[in-house]
Amino acid sequence: MPYVNIKITRDGATAEQKKALIAGVTQLLVDTLGKNPATTTVIIDEIDTDNWGLGGRPVTELRQENK
């Protein structure tokens, strides 16, 4: 019974993109490990960029600099 947790920033992933992630990760586990898709759980957590740090700085700040 696989459990996969995907964490992404909350900045525009569409419902269709998230649906594709869930289907794709599930299929990867079927193809690679022979897992049953009916018992495979995929969770997508969307994190605000203020709550995601990289190199000691919030992603919100980093993205503002790179505009």
All heavy atoms as TSV, in Angstrom:
chain	resi	resn	atom	element	x	y	z
A	1	MET	N	N	0.834	-1.167	0.000
A	1	MET	CA	C	0.000	0.000	0.000
A	1	MET	C	C	0.891	1.246	0.000
A	1	MET	O	O	1.168	1.829	1.033
A	1	MET	CB	C	-0.914	-0.013	1.225
A	1	MET	CG	C	-1.902	1.103	1.234
A	1	MET	SD	S	-3.351	0.703	2.200
A	1	MET	CE	C	-3.017	1.591	3.687
A	2	PRO	N	N	1.348	1.676	-1.171
A	2	PRO	CA	C	2.239	2.835	-1.256
A	2	PRO	C	C	1.531	4.135	-0.891
A	2	PRO	O	O	0.344	4.319	-1.166
A	2	PRO	CB	C	2.652	2.870	-2.727
A	2	PRO	CG	C	2.321	1.540	-3.274
A	2	PRO	CD	C	1.196	1.012	-2.466
A	3	TYR	N	N	2.307	5.015	-0.301
A	3	TYR	CA	C	1.854	6.359	0.042
A	3	TYR	C	C	2.910	7.324	-0.472
A	3	TYR	O	O	4.077	7.225	-0.108
A	3	TYR	CB	C	1.709	6.488	1.556
A	3	TYR	CG	C	1.442	7.897	2.030
A	3	TYR	CD1	C	0.144	8.370	2.159
A	3	TYR	CD2	C	2.489	8.749	2.354
A	3	TYR	CE1	C	-0.105	9.657	2.597
A	3	TYR	CE2	C	2.256	10.042	2.785
A	3	TYR	CZ	C	0.955	10.489	2.908
A	3	TYR	OH	O	0.710	11.765	3.330
A	4	VAL	N	N	2.519	8.247	-1.337
A	4	VAL	CA	C	3.439	9.229	-1.899
A	4	VAL	C	C	2.932	10.613	-1.534
A	4	VAL	O	O	1.752	10.916	-1.711
A	4	VAL	CB	C	3.529	9.095	-3.439
A	4	VAL	CG1	C	4.449	10.150	-4.020
A	4	VAL	CG2	C	3.977	7.699	-3.832
A	5	ASN	N	N	3.828	11.452	-1.015
A	5	ASN	CA	C	3.475	12.823	-0.654
A	5	ASN	C	C	4.294	13.771	-1.513
A	5	ASN	O	O	5.519	13.798	-1.426
A	5	ASN	CB	C	3.746	13.046	0.833
A	5	ASN	CG	C	3.290	14.401	1.323
A	5	ASN	OD1	O	3.980	15.035	2.091
A	5	ASN	ND2	N	2.124	14.849	0.914
A	6	ILE	N	N	3.616	14.538	-2.357
A	6	ILE	CA	C	4.252	15.514	-3.231
A	6	ILE	C	C	4.022	16.887	-2.620
A	6	ILE	O	O	2.893	17.252	-2.304
A	6	ILE	CB	C	3.640	15.468	-4.645
A	6	ILE	CG1	C	3.840	14.091	-5.264
A	6	ILE	CG2	C	4.229	16.572	-5.521
A	6	ILE	CD1	C	3.073	13.895	-6.563
A	7	LYS	N	N	5.092	17.647	-2.460
A	7	LYS	CA	C	4.982	18.999	-1.932
A	7	LYS	C	C	5.396	19.973	-3.021
A	7	LYS	O	O	6.483	19.856	-3.578
A	7	LYS	CB	C	5.853	19.165	-0.687
A	7	LYS	CG	C	5.380	18.287	0.461
A	7	LYS	CD	C	6.218	18.505	1.705
A	7	LYS	CE	C	5.831	17.554	2.804
A	7	LYS	NZ	N	4.621	17.872	3.483
A	8	ILE	N	N	4.499	20.926	-3.320
A	8	ILE	CA	C	4.773	21.943	-4.325
A	8	ILE	C	C	4.381	23.299	-3.749
A	8	ILE	O	O	3.608	23.374	-2.794
A	8	ILE	CB	C	4.001	21.689	-5.647
A	8	ILE	CG1	C	2.493	21.662	-5.411
A	8	ILE	CG2	C	4.474	20.399	-6.307
A	8	ILE	CD1	C	1.658	21.552	-6.683
A	9	THR	N	N	4.929	24.353	-4.347
A	9	THR	CA	C	4.512	25.681	-3.893
A	9	THR	C	C	3.124	25.985	-4.438
A	9	THR	O	O	2.745	25.524	-5.511
A	9	THR	CB	C	5.507	26.767	-4.347
A	9	THR	OG1	O	5.636	26.732	-5.757
A	9	THR	CG2	C	6.860	26.586	-3.674
A	10	ARG	N	N	2.401	26.770	-3.669
A	10	ARG	CA	C	1.033	27.143	-4.032
A	10	ARG	C	C	1.104	28.366	-4.954
A	10	ARG	O	O	0.955	29.484	-4.528
A	10	ARG	CB	C	0.234	27.483	-2.779
A	10	ARG	CG	C	-1.231	27.789	-3.046
A	10	ARG	CD	C	-1.971	28.279	-1.795
A	10	ARG	NE	N	-1.601	27.628	-0.569
A	10	ARG	CZ	C	-2.217	26.550	-0.051
A	10	ARG	NH1	N	-3.240	26.026	-0.669
A	10	ARG	NH2	N	-1.803	26.028	1.075
A	11	ASP	N	N	1.351	28.113	-6.219
A	11	ASP	CA	C	1.486	29.255	-7.122
A	11	ASP	C	C	1.038	28.931	-8.533
A	11	ASP	O	O	1.666	29.325	-9.500
A	11	ASP	CB	C	2.908	29.798	-7.116
A	11	ASP	CG	C	3.953	28.781	-7.543
A	11	ASP	OD1	O	3.603	27.610	-7.765
A	11	ASP	OD2	O	5.120	29.154	-7.656
A	12	GLY	N	N	-0.044	28.200	-8.639
A	12	GLY	CA	C	-0.631	28.092	-9.953
A	12	GLY	C	C	-0.707	26.716	-10.580
A	12	GLY	O	O	-1.000	26.613	-11.761
A	13	ALA	N	N	-0.438	25.647	-9.858
A	13	ALA	CA	C	-0.655	24.320	-10.432
A	13	ALA	C	C	-2.159	24.144	-10.622
A	13	ALA	O	O	-2.942	24.336	-9.700
A	13	ALA	CB	C	-0.104	23.227	-9.529
A	14	THR	N	N	-2.546	23.821	-11.829
A	14	THR	CA	C	-3.965	23.677	-12.127
A	14	THR	C	C	-4.487	22.331	-11.640
A	14	THR	O	O	-3.707	21.408	-11.354
A	14	THR	CB	C	-4.222	23.781	-13.639
A	14	THR	OG1	O	-3.620	22.648	-14.288
A	14	THR	CG2	C	-3.671	25.074	-14.215
A	15	ALA	N	N	-5.795	22.214	-11.588
A	15	ALA	CA	C	-6.415	20.942	-11.217
A	15	ALA	C	C	-6.001	19.850	-12.206
A	15	ALA	O	O	-5.763	18.707	-11.805
A	15	ALA	CB	C	-7.929	21.090	-11.175
A	16	GLU	N	N	-5.910	20.196	-13.485
A	16	GLU	CA	C	-5.497	19.216	-14.502
A	16	GLU	C	C	-4.057	18.762	-14.284
A	16	GLU	O	O	-3.741	17.586	-14.449
A	16	GLU	CB	C	-5.654	19.794	-15.907
A	16	GLU	CG	C	-7.070	19.722	-16.427
A	16	GLU	CD	C	-7.603	18.299	-16.534
A	16	GLU	OE1	O	-6.914	17.413	-17.082
A	16	GLU	OE2	O	-8.721	18.058	-16.041
A	17	GLN	N	N	-3.168	19.683	-13.930
A	17	GLN	CA	C	-1.770	19.321	-13.667
A	17	GLN	C	C	-1.663	18.415	-12.450
A	17	GLN	O	O	-0.910	17.439	-12.461
A	17	GLN	CB	C	-0.923	20.583	-13.469
A	17	GLN	CG	C	-0.710	21.366	-14.748
A	17	GLN	CD	C	-0.086	22.716	-14.501
A	17	GLN	OE1	O	-0.390	23.400	-13.516
A	17	GLN	NE2	N	0.790	23.121	-15.407
A	18	LYS	N	N	-2.431	18.715	-11.412
A	18	LYS	CA	C	-2.401	17.870	-10.212
A	18	LYS	C	C	-2.983	16.491	-10.517
A	18	LYS	O	O	-2.455	15.472	-10.058
A	18	LYS	CB	C	-3.136	18.549	-9.068
A	18	LYS	CG	C	-2.373	19.778	-8.552
A	18	LYS	CD	C	-3.036	20.404	-7.367
A	18	LYS	CE	C	-3.936	21.506	-7.797
A	18	LYS	NZ	N	-4.509	22.286	-6.708
A	19	LYS	N	N	-4.027	16.446	-11.319
A	19	LYS	CA	C	-4.605	15.170	-11.742
A	19	LYS	C	C	-3.562	14.340	-12.494
A	19	LYS	O	O	-3.427	13.130	-12.272
A	19	LYS	CB	C	-5.821	15.428	-12.625
A	19	LYS	CG	C	-6.535	14.195	-13.095
A	19	LYS	CD	C	-7.757	14.584	-13.934
A	19	LYS	CE	C	-8.432	13.356	-14.505
A	19	LYS	NZ	N	-9.617	13.704	-15.305
A	20	ALA	N	N	-2.794	15.005	-13.374
A	20	ALA	CA	C	-1.745	14.311	-14.132
A	20	ALA	C	C	-0.632	13.805	-13.213
A	20	ALA	O	O	-0.103	12.707	-13.425
A	20	ALA	CB	C	-1.173	15.241	-15.203
A	21	LEU	N	N	-0.268	14.587	-12.192
A	21	LEU	CA	C	0.736	14.122	-11.226
A	21	LEU	C	C	0.262	12.862	-10.506
A	21	LEU	O	O	1.023	11.896	-10.373
A	21	LEU	CB	C	1.018	15.213	-10.186
A	21	LEU	CG	C	1.977	16.311	-10.570
A	21	LEU	CD1	C	1.994	17.392	-9.489
A	21	LEU	CD2	C	3.368	15.761	-10.779
A	22	ILE	N	N	-0.972	12.885	-10.049
A	22	ILE	CA	C	-1.517	11.728	-9.322
A	22	ILE	C	C	-1.521	10.493	-10.212
A	22	ILE	O	O	-1.073	9.414	-9.810
A	22	ILE	CB	C	-2.922	12.049	-8.784
A	22	ILE	CG1	C	-2.825	13.113	-7.688
A	22	ILE	CG2	C	-3.620	10.788	-8.270
A	22	ILE	CD1	C	-4.157	13.728	-7.291
A	23	ALA	N	N	-2.012	10.648	-11.439
A	23	ALA	CA	C	-2.060	9.508	-12.367
A	23	ALA	C	C	-0.659	9.025	-12.726
A	23	ALA	O	O	-0.392	7.819	-12.763
A	23	ALA	CB	C	-2.831	9.899	-13.632
A	24	GLY	N	N	0.252	9.973	-12.983
A	24	GLY	CA	C	1.603	9.607	-13.396
A	24	GLY	C	C	2.394	8.902	-12.312
A	24	GLY	O	O	3.072	7.901	-12.571
A	25	VAL	N	N	2.303	9.407	-11.087
A	25	VAL	CA	C	3.022	8.773	-9.968
A	25	VAL	C	C	2.445	7.391	-9.689
A	25	VAL	O	O	3.184	6.429	-9.454
A	25	VAL	CB	C	2.971	9.669	-8.711
A	25	VAL	CG1	C	3.425	8.922	-7.477
A	25	VAL	CG2	C	3.813	10.915	-8.924
A	26	THR	N	N	1.135	7.286	-9.747
A	26	THR	CA	C	0.496	5.986	-9.541
A	26	THR	C	C	0.975	4.986	-10.596
A	26	THR	O	O	1.361	3.859	-10.268
A	26	THR	CB	C	-1.039	6.115	-9.582
A	26	THR	OG1	O	-1.450	7.010	-8.541
A	26	THR	CG2	C	-1.723	4.768	-9.396
A	27	GLN	N	N	0.993	5.409	-11.859
A	27	GLN	CA	C	1.426	4.523	-12.936
A	27	GLN	C	C	2.898	4.153	-12.797
A	27	GLN	O	O	3.296	3.024	-13.085
A	27	GLN	CB	C	1.164	5.156	-14.310
A	27	GLN	CG	C	1.311	4.181	-15.457
A	27	GLN	CD	C	0.366	2.996	-15.348
A	27	GLN	OE1	O	-0.834	3.174	-15.149
A	27	GLN	NE2	N	0.889	1.788	-15.455
A	28	LEU	N	N	3.721	5.086	-12.350
A	28	LEU	CA	C	5.142	4.798	-12.122
A	28	LEU	C	C	5.314	3.682	-11.099
A	28	LEU	O	O	6.127	2.766	-11.287
A	28	LEU	CB	C	5.858	6.065	-11.647
A	28	LEU	CG	C	7.343	5.928	-11.339
A	28	LEU	CD1	C	8.128	5.569	-12.602
A	28	LEU	CD2	C	7.872	7.201	-10.713
A	29	LEU	N	N	4.535	3.720	-10.032
A	29	LEU	CA	C	4.615	2.660	-9.018
A	29	LEU	C	C	4.106	1.328	-9.555
A	29	LEU	O	O	4.643	0.266	-9.211
A	29	LEU	CB	C	3.842	3.071	-7.766
A	29	LEU	CG	C	4.535	4.160	-6.943
A	29	LEU	CD1	C	3.584	4.758	-5.931
A	29	LEU	CD2	C	5.760	3.604	-6.257
A	30	VAL	N	N	3.102	1.365	-10.397
A	30	VAL	CA	C	2.609	0.140	-11.041
A	30	VAL	C	C	3.699	-0.437	-11.937
A	30	VAL	O	O	4.040	-1.618	-11.846
A	30	VAL	CB	C	1.328	0.426	-11.862
A	30	VAL	CG1	C	0.957	-0.772	-12.727
A	30	VAL	CG2	C	0.168	0.807	-10.950
A	31	ASP	N	N	4.263	0.403	-12.804
A	31	ASP	CA	C	5.257	-0.055	-13.787
A	31	ASP	C	C	6.572	-0.472	-13.158
A	31	ASP	O	O	7.185	-1.452	-13.581
A	31	ASP	CB	C	5.535	1.053	-14.814
A	31	ASP	CG	C	4.325	1.400	-15.659
A	31	ASP	OD1	O	3.353	0.609	-15.697
A	31	ASP	OD2	O	4.351	2.482	-16.278
A	32	THR	N	N	7.024	0.257	-12.153
A	32	THR	CA	C	8.349	0.017	-11.584
A	32	THR	C	C	8.349	-1.040	-10.485
A	32	THR	O	O	9.252	-1.869	-10.421
A	32	THR	CB	C	8.925	1.335	-11.020
A	32	THR	OG1	O	8.908	2.318	-12.058
A	32	THR	CG2	C	10.343	1.158	-10.522
A	33	LEU	N	N	7.331	-0.992	-9.634
A	33	LEU	CA	C	7.318	-1.878	-8.471
A	33	LEU	C	C	6.183	-2.892	-8.489
A	33	LEU	O	O	6.058	-3.685	-7.556
A	33	LEU	CB	C	7.232	-1.041	-7.180
A	33	LEU	CG	C	8.388	-0.063	-6.935
A	33	LEU	CD1	C	8.106	0.758	-5.683
A	33	LEU	CD2	C	9.708	-0.805	-6.819
A	34	GLY	N	N	5.333	-2.839	-9.500
A	34	GLY	CA	C	4.221	-3.778	-9.583
A	34	GLY	C	C	3.146	-3.533	-8.540
A	34	GLY	O	O	2.417	-4.463	-8.168
A	35	LYS	N	N	3.029	-2.284	-8.083
A	35	LYS	CA	C	2.043	-1.970	-7.041
A	35	LYS	C	C	0.635	-1.897	-7.616
A	35	LYS	O	O	0.430	-1.602	-8.784
A	35	LYS	CB	C	2.392	-0.657	-6.352
A	35	LYS	CG	C	3.712	-0.684	-5.622
A	35	LYS	CD	C	3.708	-1.743	-4.532
A	35	LYS	CE	C	5.012	-1.763	-3.771
A	35	LYS	NZ	N	5.013	-2.757	-2.704
A	36	ASN	N	N	-0.336	-2.163	-6.767
A	36	ASN	CA	C	-1.745	-2.113	-7.139
A	36	ASN	C	C	-2.209	-0.656	-7.110
A	36	ASN	O	O	-2.162	-0.015	-6.055
A	36	ASN	CB	C	-2.550	-2.958	-6.150
A	36	ASN	CG	C	-4.029	-2.975	-6.458
A	36	ASN	OD1	O	-4.522	-2.244	-7.294
A	36	ASN	ND2	N	-4.745	-3.837	-5.745
A	37	PRO	N	N	-2.678	-0.126	-8.232
A	37	PRO	CA	C	-3.110	1.274	-8.229
A	37	PRO	C	C	-4.291	1.534	-7.296
A	37	PRO	O	O	-4.448	2.647	-6.792
A	37	PRO	CB	C	-3.473	1.546	-9.683
A	37	PRO	CG	C	-3.711	0.213	-10.289
A	37	PRO	CD	C	-2.850	-0.758	-9.530
A	38	ALA	N	N	-5.087	0.541	-7.050
A	38	ALA	CA	C	-6.254	0.714	-6.179
A	38	ALA	C	C	-5.864	0.956	-4.725
A	38	ALA	O	O	-6.664	1.485	-3.945
A	38	ALA	CB	C	-7.173	-0.493	-6.280
A	39	THR	N	N	-4.642	0.586	-4.358
A	39	THR	CA	C	-4.203	0.778	-2.974
A	39	THR	C	C	-3.068	1.793	-2.870
A	39	THR	O	O	-2.410	1.886	-1.831
A	39	THR	CB	C	-3.757	-0.555	-2.351
A	39	THR	OG1	O	-2.670	-1.088	-3.106
A	39	THR	CG2	C	-4.903	-1.551	-2.311
A	40	THR	N	N	-2.839	2.537	-3.920
A	40	THR	CA	C	-1.786	3.548	-3.936
A	40	THR	C	C	-2.391	4.915	-3.615
A	40	THR	O	O	-3.341	5.352	-4.253
A	40	THR	CB	C	-1.105	3.595	-5.318
A	40	THR	OG1	O	-0.485	2.328	-5.556
A	40	THR	CG2	C	-0.050	4.678	-5.382
A	41	THR	N	N	-1.827	5.576	-2.623
A	41	THR	CA	C	-2.292	6.891	-2.197
A	41	THR	C	C	-1.276	7.943	-2.618
A	41	THR	O	O	-0.081	7.786	-2.372
A	41	THR	CB	C	-2.464	6.933	-0.669
A	41	THR	OG1	O	-3.429	5.943	-0.288
A	41	THR	CG2	C	-2.908	8.292	-0.185
A	42	VAL	N	N	-1.759	9.013	-3.242
A	42	VAL	CA	C	-0.912	10.148	-3.608
A	42	VAL	C	C	-1.545	11.402	-3.014
A	42	VAL	O	O	-2.715	11.687	-3.261
A	42	VAL	CB	C	-0.776	10.297	-5.143
A	42	VAL	CG1	C	0.088	11.502	-5.487
A	42	VAL	CG2	C	-0.209	9.031	-5.768
A	43	ILE	N	N	-0.770	12.125	-2.239
A	43	ILE	CA	C	-1.218	13.360	-1.598
A	43	ILE	C	C	-0.382	14.509	-2.152
A	43	ILE	O	O	0.843	14.405	-2.226
A	43	ILE	CB	C	-1.021	13.305	-0.061
A	43	ILE	CG1	C	-1.730	12.104	0.552
A	43	ILE	CG2	C	-1.435	14.618	0.591
A	43	ILE	CD1	C	-3.223	12.156	0.493
A	44	ILE	N	N	-1.025	15.595	-2.534
A	44	ILE	CA	C	-0.311	16.788	-2.967
A	44	ILE	C	C	-0.541	17.878	-1.923
A	44	ILE	O	O	-1.682	18.278	-1.684
A	44	ILE	CB	C	-0.793	17.268	-4.348
A	44	ILE	CG1	C	-0.533	16.195	-5.405
A	44	ILE	CG2	C	-0.098	18.582	-4.725
A	44	ILE	CD1	C	-1.106	16.518	-6.774
A	45	ASP	N	N	0.539	18.322	-1.294
A	45	ASP	CA	C	0.477	19.436	-0.351
A	45	ASP	C	C	0.977	20.681	-1.068
A	45	ASP	O	O	2.060	20.675	-1.657
A	45	ASP	CB	C	1.385	19.188	0.858
A	45	ASP	CG	C	0.857	18.117	1.788
A	45	ASP	OD1	O	-0.370	18.004	1.922
A	45	ASP	OD2	O	1.684	17.399	2.381
A	46	GLU	N	N	0.176	21.742	-1.036
A	46	GLU	CA	C	0.576	23.013	-1.616
A	46	GLU	C	C	1.005	23.947	-0.487
A	46	GLU	O	O	0.232	24.211	0.427
A	46	GLU	CB	C	-0.570	23.612	-2.412
A	46	GLU	CG	C	-0.916	22.794	-3.646
A	46	GLU	CD	C	-2.025	23.424	-4.445
A	46	GLU	OE1	O	-3.179	23.355	-3.984
A	46	GLU	OE2	O	-1.734	23.971	-5.509
A	47	ILE	N	N	2.240	24.424	-0.585
A	47	ILE	CA	C	2.834	25.230	0.470
A	47	ILE	C	C	2.961	26.677	-0.014
A	47	ILE	O	O	3.449	26.923	-1.116
A	47	ILE	CB	C	4.248	24.707	0.832
A	47	ILE	CG1	C	4.253	23.187	1.048
A	47	ILE	CG2	C	4.830	25.453	2.020
A	47	ILE	CD1	C	3.420	22.685	2.177
A	48	ASP	N	N	2.535	27.623	0.798
A	48	ASP	CA	C	2.731	29.032	0.462
A	48	ASP	C	C	4.227	29.309	0.340
A	48	ASP	O	O	5.034	28.791	1.124
A	48	ASP	CB	C	2.141	29.950	1.541
A	48	ASP	CG	C	0.624	29.923	1.566
A	48	ASP	OD1	O	0.017	29.787	0.481
A	48	ASP	OD2	O	0.057	30.030	2.663
A	49	THR	N	N	4.605	30.140	-0.633
A	49	THR	CA	C	6.033	30.410	-0.849
A	49	THR	C	C	6.668	31.122	0.344
A	49	THR	O	O	7.890	31.055	0.517
A	49	THR	CB	C	6.250	31.228	-2.138
A	49	THR	OG1	O	5.494	32.432	-2.072
A	49	THR	CG2	C	5.847	30.433	-3.368
A	50	ASP	N	N	5.871	31.781	1.184
A	50	ASP	CA	C	6.413	32.372	2.418
A	50	ASP	C	C	6.856	31.297	3.405
A	50	ASP	O	O	7.659	31.553	4.291
A	50	ASP	CB	C	5.362	33.245	3.107
A	50	ASP	CG	C	5.109	34.552	2.389
A	50	ASP	OD1	O	5.946	34.958	1.554
A	50	ASP	OD2	O	4.069	35.182	2.664
A	51	ASN	N	N	6.306	30.086	3.249
A	51	ASN	CA	C	6.600	28.979	4.166
A	51	ASN	C	C	7.580	27.975	3.578
A	51	ASN	O	O	7.758	26.894	4.133
A	51	ASN	CB	C	5.295	28.259	4.542
A	51	ASN	CG	C	4.346	29.169	5.283
A	51	ASN	OD1	O	4.765	30.046	6.033
A	51	ASN	ND2	N	3.067	28.982	5.069
A	52	TRP	N	N	8.200	28.318	2.455
A	52	TRP	CA	C	9.134	27.409	1.794
A	52	TRP	C	C	10.458	28.137	1.699
A	52	TRP	O	O	10.558	29.198	1.077
A	52	TRP	CB	C	8.620	27.065	0.395
A	52	TRP	CG	C	9.319	25.931	-0.281
A	52	TRP	CD1	C	10.651	25.841	-0.573
A	52	TRP	CD2	C	8.740	24.738	-0.774
A	52	TRP	NE1	N	10.937	24.676	-1.209
A	52	TRP	CE2	C	9.765	23.975	-1.354
A	52	TRP	CE3	C	7.443	24.239	-0.794
A	52	TRP	CZ2	C	9.535	22.730	-1.936
A	52	TRP	CZ3	C	7.233	23.009	-1.379
A	52	TRP	CH2	C	8.259	22.266	-1.935
A	53	GLY	N	N	11.488	27.593	2.307
A	53	GLY	CA	C	12.787	28.242	2.303
A	53	GLY	C	C	13.786	27.509	1.427
A	53	GLY	O	O	13.743	26.296	1.293
A	54	LEU	N	N	14.681	28.275	0.845
A	54	LEU	CA	C	15.752	27.723	0.016
A	54	LEU	C	C	16.991	28.577	0.252
A	54	LEU	O	O	16.939	29.806	0.099
A	54	LEU	CB	C	15.345	27.754	-1.457
A	54	LEU	CG	C	16.338	27.215	-2.469
A	54	LEU	CD1	C	16.582	25.725	-2.227
A	54	LEU	CD2	C	15.823	27.429	-3.878
A	55	GLY	N	N	18.064	27.949	0.652
A	55	GLY	CA	C	19.293	28.697	0.910
A	55	GLY	C	C	19.160	29.705	2.033
A	55	GLY	O	O	19.816	30.741	2.032
A	56	GLY	N	N	18.292	29.424	2.978
A	56	GLY	CA	C	18.123	30.298	4.127
A	56	GLY	C	C	17.179	31.469	3.895
A	56	GLY	O	O	17.073	32.351	4.746
A	57	ARG	N	N	16.491	31.475	2.755
A	57	ARG	CA	C	15.599	32.582	2.429
A	57	ARG	C	C	14.266	32.057	1.936
A	57	ARG	O	O	14.199	31.008	1.312
A	57	ARG	CB	C	16.246	33.448	1.362
A	57	ARG	CG	C	17.545	34.063	1.858
A	57	ARG	CD	C	18.300	34.800	0.810
A	57	ARG	NE	N	17.518	35.907	0.264
A	57	ARG	CZ	C	17.766	36.434	-0.928
A	57	ARG	NH1	N	18.726	35.969	-1.683
A	57	ARG	NH2	N	17.040	37.435	-1.357
A	58	PRO	N	N	13.181	32.807	2.174
A	58	PRO	CA	C	11.868	32.390	1.678
A	58	PRO	C	C	11.816	32.437	0.152
A	58	PRO	O	O	12.393	33.332	-0.473
A	58	PRO	CB	C	10.896	33.406	2.266
A	58	PRO	CG	C	11.658	34.246	3.224
A	58	PRO	CD	C	13.101	34.039	2.963
A	59	VAL	N	N	11.131	31.485	-0.432
A	59	VAL	CA	C	10.994	31.419	-1.885
A	59	VAL	C	C	10.315	32.681	-2.424
A	59	VAL	O	O	10.665	33.161	-3.507
A	59	VAL	CB	C	10.230	30.141	-2.303
A	59	VAL	CG1	C	9.852	30.180	-3.760
A	59	VAL	CG2	C	11.092	28.916	-2.013
A	60	THR	N	N	9.373	33.251	-1.683
A	60	THR	CA	C	8.713	34.488	-2.124
A	60	THR	C	C	9.755	35.571	-2.411
A	60	THR	O	O	9.714	36.231	-3.448
A	60	THR	CB	C	7.727	34.987	-1.044
A	60	THR	OG1	O	6.778	33.967	-0.763
A	60	THR	CG2	C	7.003	36.237	-1.492
A	61	GLU	N	N	10.691	35.723	-1.509
A	61	GLU	CA	C	11.746	36.729	-1.653
A	61	GLU	C	C	12.648	36.421	-2.851
A	61	GLU	O	O	12.973	37.305	-3.644
A	61	GLU	CB	C	12.554	36.760	-0.354
A	61	GLU	CG	C	13.617	37.812	-0.262
A	61	GLU	CD	C	14.304	37.748	1.086
A	61	GLU	OE1	O	13.621	38.008	2.120
A	61	GLU	OE2	O	15.507	37.424	1.127
A	62	LEU	N	N	13.024	35.176	-2.976
A	62	LEU	CA	C	13.896	34.771	-4.090
A	62	LEU	C	C	13.231	35.011	-5.444
A	62	LEU	O	O	13.864	35.491	-6.377
A	62	LEU	CB	C	14.277	33.293	-3.955
A	62	LEU	CG	C	15.160	32.951	-2.750
A	62	LEU	CD1	C	15.253	31.440	-2.589
A	62	LEU	CD2	C	16.531	33.566	-2.915
A	63	ARG	N	N	11.956	34.696	-5.533
A	63	ARG	CA	C	11.244	34.883	-6.800
A	63	ARG	C	C	11.077	36.350	-7.149
A	63	ARG	O	O	11.097	36.723	-8.324
A	63	ARG	CB	C	9.899	34.169	-6.764
A	63	ARG	CG	C	10.074	32.669	-6.825
A	63	ARG	CD	C	8.771	31.954	-6.937
A	63	ARG	NE	N	8.992	30.526	-7.030
A	63	ARG	CZ	C	8.044	29.620	-6.913
A	63	ARG	NH1	N	6.793	30.008	-6.701
A	63	ARG	NH2	N	8.322	28.339	-7.001
A	64	GLN	N	N	10.909	37.194	-6.155
A	64	GLN	CA	C	10.784	38.631	-6.415
A	64	GLN	C	C	12.080	39.186	-6.991
A	64	GLN	O	O	12.067	40.058	-7.851
A	64	GLN	CB	C	10.403	39.382	-5.135
A	64	GLN	CG	C	8.971	39.138	-4.723
A	64	GLN	CD	C	8.626	39.719	-3.365
A	64	GLN	OE1	O	9.504	40.117	-2.608
A	64	GLN	NE2	N	7.342	39.749	-3.060
A	65	GLU	N	N	13.209	38.674	-6.536
A	65	GLU	CA	C	14.510	39.109	-7.046
A	65	GLU	C	C	14.751	38.648	-8.483
A	65	GLU	O	O	15.455	39.301	-9.224
A	65	GLU	CB	C	15.627	38.583	-6.162
A	65	GLU	CG	C	15.727	39.257	-4.840
A	65	GLU	CD	C	16.835	38.687	-3.984
A	65	GLU	OE1	O	17.579	37.801	-4.442
A	65	GLU	OE2	O	16.953	39.133	-2.827
A	66	ASN	N	N	14.184	37.514	-8.839
A	66	ASN	CA	C	14.440	36.930	-10.146
A	66	ASN	C	C	13.431	37.351	-11.216
A	66	ASN	O	O	13.407	36.773	-12.283
A	66	ASN	CB	C	14.467	35.401	-10.032
A	66	ASN	CG	C	15.670	34.928	-9.250
A	66	ASN	OD1	O	16.752	35.498	-9.354
A	66	ASN	ND2	N	15.493	33.901	-8.448
A	67	LYS	N	N	12.610	38.329	-10.926
A	67	LYS	CA	C	11.616	38.796	-11.904
A	67	LYS	C	C	12.271	39.643	-12.957
A	67	LYS	O	O	13.184	40.337	-12.805
A	67	LYS	CB	C	10.480	39.570	-11.235
A	67	LYS	CG	C	9.529	38.674	-10.509
A	67	LYS	CD	C	8.382	39.496	-9.989
A	67	LYS	CE	C	7.380	38.611	-9.308
A	67	LYS	NZ	N	6.262	39.314	-8.778
